[in-house]
Amino acid sequence: MQIRRSTEILAYLAAVLIAALAAPYARAHTSRASDPTAAAIVTPGHLYDRIAVIGASVSDGFGVFVSDPANTQTIPSAVNLSDVLRAAAPTTSAPTTAPPTTATPILHHYASGFFFSNPGSVGKSEIDRAIAAKPTLVLAIDFLFWYVYGTVDASGEVMQDDAQRSANLETGFAQLDRLLVNGTPVIIADIPDMSDAIGKMLSANQVPTPAALEAVNARITAWVATRPAVKLMKLRTLLAALKAGGVIEVAGRVWDPTTLGQLLQRDQLHPTFAGTVIIAAGLIDLARANDLSIDPPFVFEIGDVTLRALDAKKSKSAKAKAAAAAASGAAKRSAPTASSPAPQ
């Protein structure tokens, strides 16, 4: 009995000691996982495992098509930012500069071209879905855009002045903070001047004044400064370069529109396929600061990305046709014929 009692006392003391040693770690971990201003939580070597793309029409590939450069008769295929990233991530059987231990990223696409219609519900839905996917990285280049542009605020009310736009931006920040409390690294962008799109894709009452634009971008910069898990792409600068039409430097390389073709669509609001590739390269270049233990598993060579994007679209189309044919065949086999006995 004495031996048993001594054993129980030792076990109790050991449990107390373990709890005491673990308490500081538990408190620190809980603090990091509930504070949007804490650093990103990244497992070395796994930053690119699961990437969620959220945002509006730029991320969703509005008007972006890829064509077979060797066949002008091919119908162009619509692609979005996630498609471009998938095509830029070579499979293990394809030539790649990425380390052999790097897994092919899984892309979750939640961006919507209808973000403008109701930024409150659409933005919340995208964040809900992204959280559920447990991403290791979130790309949200145009997530904040329609909290500043547009005519409808997050509560569904009409935005009539720049003060409302500034207030609405805070709602967008609050949604992004829901990702940050989980320690998820996020890439966002500042808000570009899209006044050139007035009369094309935008109406004048959807566009903030130059003063308001400066104010919201100053606020975005200040917000990012307090959140080390967030990296900021200077989209204003990038789009100005795209509009200028000259060579631009992104992700440590020079991109020349004389060989790539147009980088911005005629609506002066959305990038072309080549422009989307450049944006994707810039996003991943910013993201890599979260984990320097591996090279990003992406190769942004326009020709290769084009062919892989086309192959992926062809494969998806073939699978859809095969599934439709199988469903049609099953329906025909199960349909009663004229010679079939009538049910009793």
N, C-alpha and C positions, 0 to 999 in steps of 0.2 A: 504493500500500500504506500509506503514511504517513497519507494522508487517511482511509482506511478505519479505521486504528487510532485516529485521533483521534476519529472519529465514534463508534466503539464505546466509547471512554472517556467521551465526553460523555453517551452514552445510559445508561451505567452510573451516572454521577454523578447524572443526572436521576432515575433509578429509586431510588437511595439517598435522595435528597432527598424525593421523593414519599412513600416509605415512612416516613421520619422524621416528616414532617408528619402523615401519616395515623395513625401509631401511637397518639397520645393519644386520638384520636376512637375508634379501634377498641377500645382498652382500656376507654374510658368506656361505649361501646355494649355491649360484652360484659358489663361489670359490671352495667349496668342490666337487661340481658336475662337475667341469671342470679341476681339478688338480689331476693327477694320484698319486701324493705323499701325498694326503690327506688321512685321516682315512676312514675306511669302513663305509658306511651308512647302518645300520642294524636296523630294527624295532624289538624291544625285543619280543621274542617268535615266530618269523617268519623266522629265519635264514634258516630253512630246507624246507620251503614251495615249492620252485622251484629250483631244482638243475640241472645245466647243466654240462655234462661231455664232455670235449673236449680233443683232443690229438691224439695219434697214436695207434699202434697195441696192446700195453699193456692195454690201456683203452678199446680198441675195442674187447678184448678177443681173440686174435689170439691163436689158438690151445687150448683154454680153454673149457673143457667139464665137464658136471656133469652127474653122473650115479646114478641110483637107487641102494642104497647099499643092498636092500633086493631082488633085481632081476638082476642077472648077464646077463640075456638075453635082458635087455632093451638097446636100442640103445642110446648111450650118446647124450646129448643135448648141443649144443654150447651156451655159455653164455659170456657176457661182464661185465664190471665193473658196468654199470647201472643195469643190471639184478641182480647182487649180492646185490647191495644196495636196490633194490626193495624187494628182498627176505629177507633182513635183517631188513626191516621195517614192523613189524607185523601190520596187519589190526586191526581195533578197536574191532573186534570180537575174536581176538586171544590173548593169554597171552602176556603181554608186561610190561616192566619196565618203559616205557615212561609215562609222565603225560597224563591223559585222555584228556587234552585240546590240546595236540599236534596232528596236522593233519598229515595224511600219506603223505610223500613227493611226489611231482610230479617230475619224472626224465626225462630230455631231453637228449637224446644221440646223440652227433654230432661227436664223435671220429671216425677216419678212419684208417684202416689198410693200406691205400694207401698214407699216409702222406709222406712217404719217396720219392715217385715218383715226387712230386712237392710241397715242403713245403711252397712256396710262396702263390700259389693259394688255396691249401687245408687249410693252416692255416688261411688265410683271410676269406675263406668261413665259417670255423667253428666259428670264432669270430663273423662274420655277423649274423649267425644263433643264436648264444648264446645271442647276444645283443637283437635281435628281441624277444627272449623268456622272456626277463626281469627277469633273474634268481636272486634269493636271495643268491645263492652261486654257484661258479664255481670250479670244480675239473679238474685240468689240469696237472696231474702228469707227462705225457710224451709229453706235447705240445712242449717243447723246444728241445726235443731229436734230431729230424732230422734237426734242424737248425745248429747242431754241427756235428752230424754224417752224413754219406751219401756222395754222389758225385755230388749233384745238389744243388745250392744255391736258395735263394728265388726268384731270377730273372730268373731262368731257366738255368743259366750258370754253367759250370763244376767247382766244387770246387777242387782245386789242391794243396792247402797248408793250414796250420793251421791259417795263418793270415785271409784267407777268411772265415774260420769257426768262428773265433772271430767276424768278421764283420757281418756275417750272423746271429749270435746270437742277435745282436742289432735289426735286423728286427723282430725277434720273440718277443723281449721286446716291440717294438712299437705296435705290434698287441695286446699284453696283456694290454698295456696302454689304449687301446680303451675300455676295460672293466672297468678299474680302474677309468676313468674319470666319470663313472656313479656311482661310490662308491660301486661297487660290490666286495665283498670279494672273493679272489681267492687263491687256494692252488696249488702250483707248486712243482717241485722237482729239485734237482741238477742232474748233468749228471753222471751216473755211468760208470765204466770201463767195457766195454762189449767185451774186446779183446778175451775172452775165446770163443766167438761165431764166431771168424774168421774161415772160412772153413766149418761152419755149416749154419748159417743164414746171416753172414756178410762176405764181402771180405776185404782184408787188406786196400784197398784204401778208404774204407768207414769209417775207424776208426781213430780218432784223436790220435796224439802222447800223451804219458803220460804228457809231459810238457804243451801241448795245453789243455789237460783235466783239469789240475790244474789251468791254467789261466782262462778258461771259468767258472769254478766253483767259483773261487775267484770273478769274475765279477758278477755272479749270486748272491752270498752272499751280495756283495756291493749294487746291484740293489734292492734286497729285503729289505735291511736295510733302504732305503729311501722311502719305500712304506708300510706303516703300514696295508694296506688292504690285503697284500700278506703274506701268511704263507708258510714256506719252509719245505718240507719233505726231510730228509737226505736219499735219495734213494741209494746213494753209500754205505752207512753203512748197510742199510737194505738188499740190494742184496748180499753184502759180507757175511752177516749172513746166508742168504738163501743158498748160495753156500757152506758155511762151513758145513751145515747140522745139527748143534746143536740147542739147544733151543734158542729162541729169545724173546725179550721183546718188545712188541708194544702195544700202547694204554693202558698201565697200567696192562697188563697181560702177562703171559708166554705162548708161543706157542711151542709145542713139535712135531717135524716132525716124531718121532717114533710112534705117534698115528695119526697124520694128514696125513702122507704119504709125497711123494715128494712135495716140495714147488716151485721148478723151473723145467721147462721142459728140455728135453734133448738138445735143441738147445742153452741152457745157456743164453737165451735172454728174454724169456717170462715166467711169473709165471704160475703155475698150478691153478686149481680152489681154492684149499686151500690157495695158495700163494696170489691169488687175494682177498680172504676174508681178509687176514691179511693186505694187502695194503689198502683195503677199510676201515678197522677199524682204521688204522693209519691216513688216510685222515680225517675222521670224528673227530678223537681225536684232530687233529690240528685245525679243523674248529671251534670246540666248544668254543675256546677262543674269538671268535667274538661275542658270546652271551651266557653269563653264567646264564641267567634268566631261561633257560629250559635245561633239559637233552636231548641229541640227541635221536630221535625216532628210534634208530637202536639197534638190539641185534645180535652181531656177534658170535653166537654159530654155529659151522660148521654143526652139524647134522640138526639143524632147518633150516639153510639157504639152505642146500642141498635139503631138502624136499620141501621147499617153491619154490625154483628155478625150481624143477621138476614139481610141480603142475602148476606153471605159464606157463611153456613150453607146458604141456599137454593141458591146457585150451586154449592157443593160437592156438595149432594145431587143437583142436576140432572145434574151431570157424572158422578156415580157411577151414577145410573140409566141415563144414556145409554151409559156404558161397559159396564154389565151387559147392556143390551139388545143392544148391538153384539156382545158376546161370545156371548150366547145365539143370536143370528142366525147368527153364524159357525159355532157348534157344530151348529146344525140343518142348515146348508148342507153341512157336511162329513160329517154322519151318513149311513150307507147307508140306502137305502129298500128296501121289499119288492121293487120291480121291478129293483133294482140287481143286476147280475151278481155272482155269488159270486166271491170272489178265487180264482184258480187256484194 
